[in-house]
Amino acid sequence: MEADALEREILRPEAPVRFRDRQRSRGTLLRVSVVPALCVAMAVLGVDTSTVVVMAAAAVVAAALEIANGSYRTVVTDRAVHVQCGLRVDRILRHQITEVRVAPYRATEALVGRGVFRQSRDGRVRTFRAGGIRETVRITWDRGDGPRTTIIATDQPDALRGALSPPPRVRLDPEALAEADGLLLPQPREPRASPQPRTRRILESS
């Protein structure tokens, strides 16, 4: 999946991208097409034109909101996690993340909202989920005011968790490290021998 104009203009990743994903809610096209079909039927049946125009305008607004709130995208870079849904963009800095784990979606959590985005009343739990996706990645993070949880439903949970894992640490051999330190440290210089004074030979005549 390549970056598109929306990602470049809204998300603006500030570092190399390690993971990129987009999920859409199922049935969005069907729900969007209901009102336009109703408007056409009303026009055919001879309903007042002004009523049909108002219904059509409402349909356009509703369709735009449905499309905007019916999908979300996740972009992971070396510095942050970006989650975009409509005009909403959540950013989680990598150093704020305390735990990442894959878990099945739990509908028991009391969340409010519509579309693919929902959150708890205090805003500390946020979920992005398209209908039908059972696997989620739960990101626990803290920006200094207590733990928060962002739940992202995706069909690539292992790839997302892997992108959020810290880079592997390189283990160095202590002997090799000591040897390298010895090569980098300035070596002691041997003291130079002081120059011998020139001896003057005095010739005495007998």
VEXKOL-797838 format. One record per residue (C-alpha): residue in one letter; z, y, x. Coordinates in nm, 3 decimals. Last residue first. Example, Ala and Ser with C-alpha at 12.3 -4.5 7.8 and 13.67 -1.06 7.14 Angstrom:
+------+---------+---------+---------+
: rest :      c3 :      c2 :      c1 :
+------+---------+---------+---------+
:    S :   0.714 :  -0.106 :   1.367 :
:    A :   0.780 :  -0.450 :   1.230 :
+------+---------+---------+---------+
END
This chain:
+------+---------+---------+---------+
: rest :      c3 :      c2 :      c1 :
+------+---------+---------+---------+
:    S :   2.631 :   1.917 :  10.278 :
:    S :   2.417 :   2.074 :  10.027 :
:    E :   2.547 :   2.044 :   9.684 :
:    L :   2.321 :   1.954 :   9.404 :
:    I :   2.463 :   2.027 :   9.070 :
:    R :   2.337 :   1.805 :   8.793 :
:    R :   2.367 :   1.951 :   8.456 :
:    T :   2.445 :   1.712 :   8.180 :
:    R :   2.293 :   1.786 :   7.846 :
:    P :   2.536 :   1.759 :   7.571 :
:    Q :   2.512 :   1.438 :   7.370 :
:    P :   2.387 :   1.484 :   7.015 :
:    S :   2.635 :   1.384 :   6.749 :
:    A :   2.559 :   1.046 :   6.606 :
:    R :   2.457 :   1.065 :   6.240 :
:    P :   2.694 :   0.942 :   5.981 :
:    E :   2.549 :   0.668 :   5.759 :
:    R :   2.452 :   0.792 :   5.418 :
:    P :   2.616 :   0.660 :   5.106 :
:    Q :   2.363 :   0.546 :   4.842 :
:    P :   2.308 :   0.766 :   4.542 :
:    L :   2.362 :   0.573 :   4.220 :
:    L :   2.049 :   0.454 :   4.040 :
:    L :   2.012 :   0.130 :   4.232 :
:    G :   2.377 :   0.045 :   4.187 :
:    D :   2.356 :   0.114 :   3.815 :
:    A :   2.063 :  -0.126 :   3.793 :
:    E :   2.261 :  -0.393 :   3.975 :
:    A :   2.555 :  -0.342 :   3.742 :
:    L :   2.322 :  -0.372 :   3.440 :
:    A :   2.163 :  -0.688 :   3.583 :
:    E :   2.507 :  -0.837 :   3.636 :
:    P :   2.620 :  -0.736 :   3.286 :
:    D :   2.307 :  -0.890 :   3.128 :
:    L :   2.195 :  -0.656 :   2.855 :
:    R :   2.202 :  -0.727 :   2.483 :
:    V :   1.949 :  -0.531 :   2.282 :
:    R :   2.071 :  -0.438 :   1.937 :
:    P :   1.852 :  -0.527 :   1.646 :
:    P :   1.740 :  -0.232 :   1.430 :
:    P :   1.966 :  -0.163 :   1.132 :
:    S :   1.866 :  -0.330 :   0.805 :
:    L :   1.710 :  -0.103 :   0.545 :
:    A :   1.358 :  -0.235 :   0.600 :
:    G :   1.492 :  -0.590 :   0.577 :
:    R :   1.656 :  -0.514 :   0.243 :
:    L :   1.328 :  -0.378 :   0.111 :
:    A :   1.133 :  -0.678 :   0.237 :
:    D :   1.387 :  -0.918 :   0.088 :
:    P :   1.376 :  -0.745 :  -0.249 :
:    Q :   0.996 :  -0.741 :  -0.283 :
:    D :   0.949 :  -0.767 :  -0.661 :
:    T :   1.160 :  -0.456 :  -0.696 :
:    A :   1.456 :  -0.322 :  -0.891 :
:    I :   1.639 :  -0.045 :  -0.709 :
:    I :   2.013 :   0.002 :  -0.764 :
:    T :   2.175 :   0.310 :  -0.608 :
:    T :   2.551 :   0.290 :  -0.563 :
:    R :   2.795 :   0.564 :  -0.465 :
:    P :   3.111 :   0.551 :  -0.257 :
:    G :   3.338 :   0.853 :  -0.226 :
:    D :   3.294 :   1.223 :  -0.152 :
:    G :   3.182 :   1.206 :   0.212 :
:    R :   2.815 :   1.120 :   0.172 :
:    D :   2.882 :   0.755 :   0.094 :
:    W :   2.633 :   0.478 :   0.035 :
:    T :   2.606 :   0.144 :  -0.140 :
:    I :   2.249 :   0.023 :  -0.184 :
:    R :   2.198 :  -0.256 :  -0.436 :
:    V :   1.857 :  -0.421 :  -0.411 :
:    T :   1.742 :  -0.570 :  -0.739 :
:    E :   1.586 :  -0.893 :  -0.861 :
:    R :   1.522 :  -0.939 :  -1.233 :
:    I :   1.212 :  -0.732 :  -1.290 :
:    G :   1.098 :  -0.764 :  -1.653 :
:    G :   1.122 :  -0.399 :  -1.748 :
:    A :   1.096 :  -0.150 :  -1.465 :
:    R :   1.423 :  -0.065 :  -1.296 :
:    F :   1.561 :   0.235 :  -1.113 :
:    T :   1.940 :   0.240 :  -1.131 :
:    R :   2.198 :   0.502 :  -1.053 :
:    V :   2.572 :   0.456 :  -1.017 :
:    R :   2.782 :   0.753 :  -0.907 :
:    G :   2.641 :   0.988 :  -1.171 :
:    D :   2.972 :   1.028 :  -1.357 :
:    R :   2.817 :   0.909 :  -1.684 :
:    S :   2.650 :   0.614 :  -1.515 :
:    Q :   2.280 :   0.630 :  -1.444 :
:    R :   1.944 :   0.525 :  -1.585 :
:    F :   1.587 :   0.557 :  -1.465 :
:    V :   1.304 :   0.327 :  -1.582 :
:    G :   1.266 :   0.495 :  -1.918 :
:    R :   1.568 :   0.642 :  -2.085 :
:    G :   1.915 :   0.742 :  -1.981 :
:    V :   2.272 :   0.617 :  -1.994 :
:    L :   2.439 :   0.335 :  -1.804 :
:    A :   2.737 :   0.114 :  -1.886 :
:    E :   2.690 :  -0.184 :  -1.652 :
:    T :   2.660 :  -0.512 :  -1.844 :
:    A :   2.283 :  -0.533 :  -1.797 :
:    R :   2.325 :  -0.691 :  -1.455 :
:    Y :   2.012 :  -0.721 :  -1.243 :
:    P :   2.023 :  -1.002 :  -0.990 :
:    A :   2.156 :  -0.917 :  -0.644 :
:    V :   2.012 :  -0.833 :  -0.302 :
:    R :   2.248 :  -0.655 :  -0.066 :
:    V :   2.274 :  -0.332 :   0.132 :
:    E :   2.606 :  -0.187 :   0.245 :
:    T :   2.743 :   0.129 :   0.408 :
:    I :   2.446 :   0.365 :   0.385 :
:    Q :   2.523 :   0.726 :   0.485 :
:    H :   2.356 :   0.686 :   0.829 :
:    R :   2.027 :   0.604 :   0.657 :
:    L :   2.017 :   0.925 :   0.456 :
:    I :   1.972 :   0.868 :   0.085 :
:    R :   1.715 :   1.081 :  -0.092 :
:    D :   1.665 :   1.087 :  -0.469 :
:    V :   1.354 :   1.254 :  -0.610 :
:    R :   1.328 :   1.339 :  -0.980 :
:    L :   1.009 :   1.501 :  -1.104 :
:    G :   0.879 :   1.171 :  -1.239 :
:    C :   1.071 :   0.894 :  -1.066 :
:    Q :   1.090 :   0.915 :  -0.686 :
:    V :   1.316 :   0.713 :  -0.457 :
:    H :   1.328 :   0.816 :  -0.090 :
:    V :   1.542 :   0.622 :   0.159 :
:    A :   1.615 :   0.808 :   0.481 :
:    R :   1.584 :   0.836 :   0.859 :
:    D :   1.375 :   0.545 :   0.988 :
:    T :   1.167 :   0.561 :   0.672 :
:    V :   1.193 :   0.385 :   0.339 :
:    V :   0.969 :   0.484 :   0.048 :
:    T :   1.044 :   0.372 :  -0.307 :
:    R :   0.828 :   0.455 :  -0.606 :
:    Y :   0.904 :   0.488 :  -0.972 :
:    S :   0.714 :   0.433 :  -1.295 :
:    G :   0.752 :   0.492 :  -1.667 :
:    N :   0.922 :   0.829 :  -1.646 :
:    A :   0.606 :   1.019 :  -1.552 :
:    I :   0.382 :   0.808 :  -1.778 :
:    E :   0.617 :   0.843 :  -2.073 :
:    L :   0.664 :   1.214 :  -2.016 :
:    A :   0.288 :   1.273 :  -2.003 :
:    A :   0.232 :   1.056 :  -2.309 :
:    A :   0.499 :   1.242 :  -2.506 :
:    V :   0.344 :   1.578 :  -2.420 :
:    V :  -0.006 :   1.461 :  -2.516 :
:    A :   0.120 :   1.298 :  -2.836 :
:    A :   0.300 :   1.615 :  -2.940 :
:    A :  -0.026 :   1.804 :  -2.902 :
:    A :  -0.208 :   1.539 :  -3.108 :
:    M :   0.056 :   1.550 :  -3.383 :
:    V :   0.031 :   1.927 :  -3.401 :
:    V :  -0.349 :   1.907 :  -3.420 :
:    V :  -0.334 :   1.639 :  -3.692 :
:    T :  -0.099 :   1.851 :  -3.899 :
:    S :  -0.325 :   2.153 :  -3.860 :
:    T :  -0.623 :   1.947 :  -3.972 :
:    D :  -0.465 :   1.839 :  -4.302 :
:    V :  -0.495 :   1.464 :  -4.354 :
:    G :  -0.839 :   1.340 :  -4.453 :
:    L :  -0.791 :   0.967 :  -4.406 :
:    V :  -1.012 :   0.971 :  -4.097 :
:    A :  -0.804 :   1.249 :  -3.941 :
:    M :  -0.480 :   1.059 :  -4.011 :
:    A :  -0.624 :   0.743 :  -3.853 :
:    V :  -0.728 :   0.935 :  -3.545 :
:    C :  -0.381 :   1.086 :  -3.517 :
:    L :  -0.221 :   0.743 :  -3.551 :
:    A :  -0.439 :   0.608 :  -3.269 :
:    P :  -0.333 :   0.902 :  -3.056 :
:    V :   0.034 :   0.822 :  -3.139 :
:    V :   0.016 :   0.451 :  -3.049 :
:    S :  -0.181 :   0.485 :  -2.725 :
:    V :   0.117 :   0.588 :  -2.512 :
:    R :   0.327 :   0.290 :  -2.619 :
:    L :   0.049 :   0.046 :  -2.534 :
:    L :  -0.022 :   0.209 :  -2.199 :
:    T :   0.345 :   0.194 :  -2.104 :
:    G :   0.377 :  -0.173 :  -2.200 :
:    R :   0.530 :  -0.281 :  -1.870 :
:    S :   0.714 :  -0.021 :  -1.668 :
:    R :   0.554 :   0.050 :  -1.336 :
:    Q :   0.682 :  -0.027 :  -0.985 :
:    R :   0.578 :   0.129 :  -0.656 :
:    D :   0.668 :   0.015 :  -0.305 :
:    R :   0.660 :   0.142 :   0.054 :
:    F :   0.863 :   0.012 :   0.346 :
:    R :   0.901 :   0.106 :   0.714 :
:    V :   0.744 :   0.453 :   0.697 :
:    P :   0.744 :   0.653 :   1.022 :
:    A :   0.957 :   0.968 :   0.990 :
:    E :   0.979 :   1.284 :   0.777 :
:    P :   0.833 :   1.132 :   0.461 :
:    R :   0.700 :   1.413 :   0.240 :
:    L :   0.831 :   1.281 :  -0.092 :
:    I :   0.657 :   1.533 :  -0.315 :
:    E :   0.327 :   1.632 :  -0.148 :
:    R :   0.258 :   1.331 :   0.075 :
:    E :   0.383 :   1.080 :  -0.178 :
:    L :   0.184 :   1.237 :  -0.459 :
:    A :  -0.132 :   1.252 :  -0.246 :
:    D :  -0.124 :   0.879 :  -0.172 :
:    A :   0.035 :   0.673 :   0.104 :
:    E :  -0.114 :   0.329 :   0.151 :
:    M :   0.000 :   0.000 :   0.000 :
+------+---------+---------+---------+
END
